[in-house]
Amino acid sequence: MSLYDIPLQTLSGADTTLADYKGKAVLVVNVASKCGLTPQYEGLENLQKRYASRGFTVLGVPCNQFGGQEPGTAEEIETFCSTTYGVTFPMLAKLEVNGENRHPLYAELTTTPDAAGEAGDIQWNFEKFLVSPEGTVAARFRPQTQPESDEIVNAIETQLSA
């Protein structure tokens, strides 16, 4: 199954797939509103503003599996993101990224190794996957990697110039 074929829902409940972003580089990030890493929203939004016109988007995926740090409803998540961090990038409905109820999107994404060669479970909130404009996973970045780090920016630039 292609990443483009996996059924998803937007935060507002509309059906979607990654095919809506075909031809764009997409940074898929499992996010949470009450995490020590939540300030990464600022860097993610900066990437969105910096590269959107070049065929890039961040895609936020709320997840409550790590310390119950995303307990809110879709409306609460949307309000928090827009009012606290001015988030303009698209957000998906809350889903599970690990375990027996792992969403099929993350079943595919987690087969991709990080820079150290390790694949498998999501470690924590704000783990990032860069999906190429062709729909393949180009890179995986662990939660502590800041959105505007050279590592992520260079990977985005590579995808946008390919």
C-alpha positions as CSV (number, residue, x, y, z in Angstrom):
1,M,0.0,0.0,0.0
2,S,1.3,3.5,-0.9
3,L,1.3,6.2,1.7
4,Y,-1.0,8.0,-0.7
5,D,-3.7,5.3,-0.3
6,I,-4.0,5.3,3.5
7,P,-7.4,6.8,4.6
8,L,-7.0,9.7,7.1
9,Q,-9.2,12.3,8.6
10,T,-8.5,16.0,9.1
11,L,-8.8,17.5,12.6
12,S,-12.3,18.8,11.5
13,G,-13.4,15.3,10.6
14,A,-13.2,15.4,6.8
15,D,-11.9,12.4,4.9
16,T,-8.4,12.9,3.3
17,T,-5.3,11.0,2.3
18,L,-1.7,12.0,1.7
19,A,-2.6,12.0,-2.0
20,D,-3.9,15.5,-1.4
21,Y,-0.2,16.5,-1.0
22,K,1.1,14.5,-4.0
23,G,4.0,16.5,-5.5
24,K,4.8,18.2,-2.2
25,A,7.4,17.5,0.4
26,V,5.5,16.8,3.7
27,L,6.9,16.8,7.2
28,V,4.6,14.5,9.2
29,V,4.9,15.2,12.9
30,N,3.1,13.6,15.9
31,V,2.2,16.6,18.1
32,A,0.9,17.2,21.6
33,S,-0.2,20.4,23.3
34,K,1.0,19.7,26.8
35,C,4.5,18.4,26.2
36,G,7.9,19.8,27.0
37,L,8.6,19.7,23.3
38,T,5.4,21.6,22.4
39,P,7.3,24.8,21.7
40,Q,8.5,23.0,18.5
41,Y,5.2,24.2,17.0
42,E,6.9,27.5,16.5
43,G,9.7,26.0,14.4
44,L,7.2,23.9,12.5
45,E,5.2,26.9,11.6
46,N,8.3,28.8,10.6
47,L,9.1,25.9,8.2
48,Q,5.6,26.1,6.9
49,K,5.9,29.8,6.2
50,R,9.4,29.5,4.7
51,Y,8.7,26.7,2.3
52,A,5.0,26.5,1.6
53,S,5.3,28.5,-1.7
54,R,8.0,26.0,-2.9
55,G,5.8,22.9,-2.5
56,F,6.1,21.9,1.1
57,T,3.8,21.5,4.1
58,V,4.0,20.4,7.7
59,L,1.3,17.9,8.6
60,G,0.5,17.7,12.3
61,V,-0.8,14.5,13.8
62,P,-2.1,14.9,17.4
63,C,-1.4,11.8,19.6
64,N,-2.2,11.2,23.2
65,Q,-0.1,8.1,23.7
66,F,2.9,9.8,25.5
67,G,2.1,10.8,29.0
68,G,-1.5,11.8,28.1
69,Q,-0.1,15.1,26.7
70,E,-2.8,15.6,24.0
71,P,-6.0,15.1,26.0
72,G,-8.1,17.7,24.2
73,T,-10.9,17.4,21.7
74,A,-10.4,18.3,18.1
75,E,-11.8,21.8,18.7
76,E,-9.5,22.3,21.8
77,I,-6.4,21.2,19.8
78,E,-7.3,23.5,16.9
79,T,-7.9,26.5,19.2
80,F,-4.6,25.8,21.1
81,C,-2.5,25.5,18.0
82,S,-4.0,28.6,16.3
83,T,-4.1,30.9,19.3
84,T,-0.8,29.8,21.0
85,Y,1.4,29.2,18.0
86,G,-0.5,30.7,15.0
87,V,-0.4,27.3,13.3
88,T,-1.5,27.5,9.6
89,F,-0.4,24.0,8.5
90,P,-3.0,21.2,8.2
91,M,-3.7,18.9,11.1
92,L,-5.1,15.4,11.1
93,A,-7.5,13.9,13.6
94,K,-5.9,12.4,16.8
95,L,-4.5,8.9,16.2
96,E,-2.3,6.2,17.7
97,V,1.3,5.9,16.5
98,N,2.4,2.8,18.5
99,G,0.9,-0.4,19.8
100,E,-1.8,-2.7,18.6
101,N,-4.1,0.2,17.5
102,R,-1.3,1.9,15.6
103,H,-2.8,3.8,12.6
104,P,-1.8,2.3,9.2
105,L,0.0,5.6,8.4
106,Y,2.4,5.0,11.3
107,A,2.6,1.3,10.5
108,E,4.3,2.4,7.3
109,L,6.3,5.3,8.6
110,T,7.9,3.4,11.5
111,T,9.5,1.0,9.1
112,T,11.9,3.9,8.1
113,P,15.1,4.1,10.1
114,D,16.5,7.3,11.5
115,A,20.0,8.6,10.9
116,A,21.4,6.0,13.3
117,G,19.7,3.2,11.4
118,E,17.0,2.5,14.0
119,A,13.4,1.9,12.8
120,G,10.5,0.9,15.0
121,D,8.2,2.6,17.5
122,I,7.8,6.4,17.8
123,Q,9.9,7.4,20.8
124,W,7.9,10.5,22.0
125,N,5.9,13.4,20.8
126,F,7.3,15.5,17.9
127,E,9.0,12.6,16.0
128,K,9.2,13.8,12.3
129,F,9.1,12.0,8.9
130,L,9.9,13.8,5.7
131,V,7.8,12.4,2.8
132,S,9.1,13.1,-0.6
133,P,7.0,14.7,-3.4
134,E,6.8,11.2,-4.8
135,G,5.3,9.8,-1.6
136,T,8.2,7.9,-0.2
137,V,9.8,8.5,3.2
138,A,13.0,10.4,2.7
139,A,14.1,10.9,6.3
140,R,13.2,10.3,9.9
141,F,14.0,12.7,12.7
142,R,13.7,11.9,16.4
143,P,11.7,14.1,18.8
144,Q,14.7,16.1,20.1
145,T,15.7,17.2,16.6
146,Q,14.5,20.8,16.4
147,P,12.4,21.7,13.3
148,E,14.7,24.4,12.1
149,S,17.9,22.3,12.6
150,D,20.4,22.1,9.8
151,E,19.6,18.4,9.5
152,I,15.9,19.0,8.8
153,V,16.3,22.1,6.7
154,N,18.9,20.4,4.5
155,A,16.6,17.4,4.0
156,I,13.7,19.7,3.0
157,E,15.9,21.7,0.6
158,T,17.1,18.4,-1.0
159,Q,13.5,17.3,-1.6
160,L,12.4,20.7,-2.9
161,S,15.3,20.8,-5.4
162,A,15.1,17.2,-6.5
